[in-house]
Amino acid sequence: MTFAIAVARFYEDLAARLVGGAQAAFAEAGAGEADVFDVPGAFELPMAAKLAAESGRYDGVACLGAVIRGETDHYWFVCAEAARGVMQVQLETGVPCAFGVLTCETMEQALARAGGDKRDQGRHAAEAVTLPSSPPIYRCHISQPASAQRRSEWRSPAAELET
């Protein structure tokens, strides 16, 4: 399996820590080193994820970065649109895309969550797209046959997982 990392470099120190955690998780999962695609900030992550997902080269994309609240409403717009965009990419492409973007009040909080004493968000994002349980869920072909007039003829994704 081959994976990609899309990383927002606005906070370079945090980005490096997040990528390090993700690369370690990919290596531990036996996937080797992921390809890394840099973007300026979190707002640009969905486009990088979309390009990677649509390329057909990757089984998953870990989207990493950090947004730290400032004095204006800009924080809310960037966080919301980055999250929405990453979700939209995976829904449209069927390629798992993990939202590993720190959304914090302070740099100290971000550092603690980028491999510090709280958690490693980069690692968690990589694990989300490499979990053994993820492939069947993401790769189920979910469609109702045109001939199926009754709900009983349609198999749910959950039924596919049970077989």
C-alpha positions as CSV (number, residue, x, y, z in Angstrom):
1,M,0.0,0.0,0.0
2,T,1.2,3.5,-0.8
3,F,0.2,6.6,1.2
4,A,0.6,10.4,0.8
5,I,0.9,13.2,3.3
6,A,-0.4,16.6,2.6
7,V,1.1,19.1,5.1
8,A,0.5,22.7,5.7
9,R,3.9,24.4,6.4
10,F,2.6,27.7,8.0
11,Y,4.0,26.6,11.3
12,E,7.2,24.8,10.1
13,D,8.2,23.3,13.4
14,L,4.8,21.8,14.0
15,A,4.6,20.6,10.4
16,A,8.0,18.7,10.8
17,R,6.8,17.1,14.0
18,L,3.5,16.0,12.5
19,V,5.1,14.6,9.4
20,G,7.6,12.7,11.6
21,G,4.8,11.1,13.6
22,A,2.9,10.1,10.4
23,Q,6.0,8.7,8.7
24,A,6.8,6.6,11.8
25,A,3.2,5.2,11.8
26,F,3.3,4.4,8.1
27,A,6.7,2.6,8.5
28,E,5.3,0.6,11.5
29,A,2.3,-0.4,9.4
30,G,4.7,-1.8,6.7
31,A,3.8,0.9,4.2
32,G,7.2,2.4,3.9
33,E,7.7,6.2,3.6
34,A,4.8,8.2,2.4
35,D,5.2,10.8,-0.4
36,V,4.9,14.3,1.1
37,F,3.2,17.3,-0.6
38,D,3.7,20.7,1.0
39,V,1.1,23.5,0.9
40,P,1.3,27.0,2.5
41,G,-1.5,26.6,5.0
42,A,-4.4,24.4,6.2
43,F,-6.8,26.1,3.8
44,E,-4.9,24.6,0.9
45,L,-4.9,21.0,2.2
46,P,-8.1,19.9,0.5
47,M,-6.7,20.6,-3.0
48,A,-3.5,18.7,-2.2
49,A,-5.5,15.8,-0.9
50,K,-7.7,15.8,-4.0
51,L,-4.8,15.8,-6.4
52,A,-3.2,12.9,-4.5
53,A,-6.4,10.9,-4.2
54,E,-7.4,11.4,-7.9
55,S,-3.9,10.4,-9.1
56,G,-4.8,6.7,-8.3
57,R,-1.3,6.3,-6.8
58,Y,-2.4,6.4,-3.1
59,D,-4.4,4.2,-0.8
60,G,-4.9,7.0,1.7
61,V,-3.9,10.6,2.5
62,A,-3.0,12.0,5.9
63,C,-3.7,15.8,5.9
64,L,-1.6,17.5,8.5
65,G,-1.1,21.1,9.8
66,A,-2.0,23.5,12.5
67,V,-4.3,26.5,13.0
68,I,-3.8,28.6,16.1
69,R,-6.5,31.0,17.2
70,G,-5.6,34.6,16.8
71,E,-7.6,37.8,17.5
72,T,-10.0,37.6,14.5
73,D,-12.6,35.2,13.1
74,H,-10.1,34.0,10.4
75,Y,-9.4,30.9,12.6
76,W,-13.0,29.7,12.3
77,F,-13.1,30.0,8.5
78,V,-9.8,28.2,8.0
79,C,-10.6,25.4,10.4
80,A,-14.1,24.8,9.0
81,E,-13.2,24.9,5.4
82,A,-10.1,22.7,5.7
83,A,-12.2,20.1,7.6
84,R,-15.1,20.3,5.1
85,G,-12.7,20.1,2.1
86,V,-10.8,17.1,3.4
87,M,-14.1,15.3,4.1
88,Q,-15.4,16.2,0.7
89,V,-12.3,14.8,-1.0
90,Q,-12.7,11.4,0.6
91,L,-16.5,11.3,0.0
92,E,-16.0,12.1,-3.7
93,T,-13.0,9.9,-4.4
94,G,-13.4,7.0,-2.0
95,V,-9.8,7.4,-0.9
96,P,-9.5,7.7,2.9
97,C,-8.3,11.1,3.9
98,A,-7.5,11.8,7.6
99,F,-7.9,15.2,9.1
100,G,-4.8,15.6,11.2
101,V,-4.9,19.4,11.6
102,L,-4.3,20.8,15.1
103,T,-6.9,23.5,16.0
104,C,-5.5,25.1,19.2
105,E,-5.7,28.2,21.3
106,T,-1.9,28.5,21.8
107,M,1.4,27.3,20.4
108,E,2.0,25.4,23.7
109,Q,-1.2,23.3,23.1
110,A,-0.2,22.6,19.5
111,L,3.3,21.4,20.6
112,A,1.8,19.1,23.2
113,R,-0.4,17.6,20.4
114,A,2.3,17.2,17.8
115,G,4.3,14.5,19.5
116,G,4.5,16.2,22.8
117,D,3.0,15.1,26.1
118,K,-0.7,15.0,25.1
119,R,-0.7,13.1,21.8
120,D,0.8,12.8,18.3
121,Q,-1.8,14.0,15.8
122,G,0.5,13.1,12.8
123,R,0.7,9.5,14.0
124,H,-3.1,9.4,14.6
125,A,-3.8,10.7,11.1
126,A,-1.6,8.1,9.5
127,E,-3.1,5.3,11.6
128,A,-6.6,6.4,10.6
129,V,-5.8,5.6,6.9
130,T,-3.8,2.4,7.6
131,L,-6.0,0.7,10.1
132,P,-6.7,-2.9,9.1
133,S,-10.4,-2.2,9.5
134,S,-10.4,0.7,7.1
135,P,-10.0,-0.9,3.7
136,P,-13.3,-2.9,3.7
137,I,-15.2,0.1,4.9
138,Y,-13.8,2.5,2.3
139,R,-13.6,0.1,-0.5
140,C,-17.1,-1.3,-0.3
141,H,-18.9,-0.8,-3.6
142,I,-22.2,0.7,-2.4
143,S,-24.8,0.8,-5.1
144,Q,-28.3,-0.4,-5.5
145,P,-28.9,-2.5,-8.6
146,A,-31.3,-0.9,-11.0
147,S,-33.4,-4.1,-10.9
148,A,-33.8,-3.9,-7.1
149,Q,-37.3,-2.6,-6.4
150,R,-37.4,-3.8,-2.8
151,R,-35.0,-2.9,0.0
152,S,-34.6,-6.5,0.8
153,E,-32.6,-7.0,-2.5
154,W,-30.0,-4.5,-1.5
155,R,-27.0,-5.5,0.7
156,S,-25.8,-2.8,3.2
157,P,-22.1,-2.1,3.6
158,A,-22.4,-3.6,7.1
159,A,-23.5,-6.9,5.6
160,E,-20.5,-6.9,3.3
161,L,-18.2,-6.6,6.4
162,E,-19.9,-9.6,8.0
163,T,-19.0,-12.0,5.1
